[in-house]
Amino acid sequence: QVQLVESGGGLVQAGESLRLSCAASGRTFITHAMGWFRQAPGKEREFVAAISWSGGSKYYADSVKGRFTISRDNAKNTVLLQMNSLKPEDTAAYYCAADRGGRRLRVGAVPSEYDYWGQGTQVTVSS
């Protein structure tokens, strides 16, 4: 079982940066691929970024590639999402997620491939 708690959201202007943090509980954190998703009002939850259990592989949605960076610190059970050059269209609730664990080779990009979710943190970017 993995419990996830996100933090770091807020209100910023376009072009500014935010860093989201996801703190995970549980001894198995290192075996889980981790992802960030976001959901704007009236829209489906969409993939933002993901990182393999080892941190060696990272994946990004085209809409954030070059602006967002995902990283993890397995010693601290933490996943970070550095968001630069924020745009109004990045406004959404951001969710941290963990897959089922077991050091899987596959890193998912859809919500159904993740078993554990945080409560979300709101990011609002004004123009």
Salt bridges, closest charged atoms under 4 A:
GLU46 OE2 - ARG38 NE 2.57
ASP62 OD1 - LYS65 NZ 3.15
ASP90 OD1 - ARG38 NH1 2.90
ASP90 OD2 - ARG67 NH1 2.76
ASP99 OD1 - HIS32 ND1 3.70
ASP99 OD2 - ARG104 NH1 3.71
GLU113 OE1 - ARG106 NE 2.56
